[in-house]
Amino acid sequence: MWGPMPTRRPVRAATMPSDEDIAAALMDLAHRRGRGKTLCPSEVARELAADWRPLMPRVSAPPPRACTPAVKSRSRRTACP
């Protein structure tokens, strides 16, 4: 009655991705979406691992030193080089 379920191909199934892998996946998805579009961190986590839920805190957290404050006032906005 029902056909086989499609399977997702994890990029990294056996090991946890590095911070660099996560940053690259975030930038890749952002570039594919284009300017003015949004993305969900879970989409990136799903591209990085079959068991993506444990990655969510790392994927959705801001990078430790990649961004610097853009405005030193009441704004919390950041600018990344």
Buried (B, 14 or more C-beta within 10 A) or exposed (E): EEEEEEEEEBEBEEEEBEEEBBBBBBEEBBEEEEEEEEEEBBBBBBBBBEEBEEBEEBBBEEEEEEEEEEEEEEEEEEEEE
